[in-house]
Amino acid sequence: MNIVIFNGSPRPHGNTAAMVNAYREGAESTGHHVTVFDVCRMHVAGCLACEYCHTKEQRTCIQKDDMQKIYPVLDEADMLVLASPVYYHGLSGQLKCVIDRIYAPGYPRHLRKSALLLSSGSKDVYGGAIYTYRHSFLEWLHLEDMGVFVAAGDENKSPQLLDRLRAAGAALVDPDDHNVARLVIRAGDVEVRAPLNQTQAARDLMNRLPLTVSGVDSGVDYCCGLKEGTFDEAEKQQGWSNGDVSVSDGWFALLHSGQEQSQDYRVMVVAHLNEAANAQVKALPQQVTFELSLEEPYVSARDFESLEGWS
Ligand SMILES: Cc1cc2nc3c(=O)[nH]c(=O)nc-3n(C[C@H](O)[C@H](O)[C@H](O)COP(=O)(O)O)c2cc1C
């Protein structure tokens, strides 16, 4: 898989760099492709909160600095590793600037997994950084937790630590469906869930939720007007499968039937309802209002509270 590591330490041969190198070595030894960004050696300004990325040019930051090197790589990444020295009980400021600038793309398209590497002087100082990781990355960005690795004082650069990181990197496996984002579609008492795919249109929809749309059953789909979002014309497919959910050209559609006659149409599919859920949709009345939302944030199975410095 494609792995991006943000190294938030300004010291090129420091403790964080040693953790990053060991993790990278392990991951590369089992065929993963790793890109490390030494963010302290890059020029990345803080987010301006101008909302250009959500109001003018979707998913595009108005600031043209070294984030332009990071954005395309992040959009192709399956996993993001945050690595940082602990500064005043949190991540380094340079790394925080990069994190805040992820606000523009919102949900990087392929991102499924994350891990956190922390180096500190003292023990029990990880609560702030873990809070950010847990709530902003695992929950908000719907990523699967691949581990939190910490090193304090003399543990830094120790052979045991570096071996553990090499082994963790080598043990990574390709993305699965764990913690994939799901679209929740509610109509009255009926609620169905559809896993979202990785198209630009799906990412765009995630950024716009929650939404309310209304439409009528045409016999093959519920077609609801929805203000134009961003989508990549090249990602459209020929025809649909019953249960596909599509968004583009000013429409949100639940394509519940008619796949046999659909080959003449080019459709932007963003999610898919399984057979049982699609049957529930088909049984809805002629005219329906749908409440669309993103499934509740993922809660990691990891027992963060047991990590030193969390509470
Ligand atoms: C500005 C600054 C703030 C720091 N704050 C903390 C802290 O709150 N708790 C702690 O244990 N260590 C703190 N440290 C120590 C670093 O976290 C520690 O030395 C770490 O191993 C440095 O990693 P590096 O070699 O990758 O730069 C701080 C260091 C600096 C420079």
The ligand as an ORCA input file, in Angstrom:
! r2SCAN-3c Opt
* xyz 0 1
  C       9.843     23.018     22.416
  C       9.979     21.695     23.106
  C       8.970     21.270     23.932
  C       9.064     20.014     24.545
  N       8.027     19.615     25.356
  C       8.106     18.398     25.942
  C       7.050     17.944     26.794
  O       6.039     18.606     26.981
  N       7.195     16.728     27.389
  C       8.306     15.950     27.207
  O       8.372     14.869     27.765
  N       9.302     16.364     26.378
  C       9.239     17.549     25.767
  N      10.252     17.957     24.933
  C      11.374     17.023     24.648
  C      11.197     16.296     23.331
  O       9.892     15.795     23.190
  C      12.163     15.105     23.258
  O      13.486     15.555     23.448
  C      12.048     14.342     21.939
  O      12.733     13.106     22.081
  C      12.686     15.119     20.790
  O      12.526     14.399     19.594
  P      13.466     14.698     18.324
  O      14.847     14.196     18.662
  O      12.863     13.944     17.221
  O      13.423     16.160     18.078
  C      10.195     19.207     24.338
  C      11.233     19.672     23.506
  C      11.134     20.902     22.899
  C      12.248     21.386     21.993
*
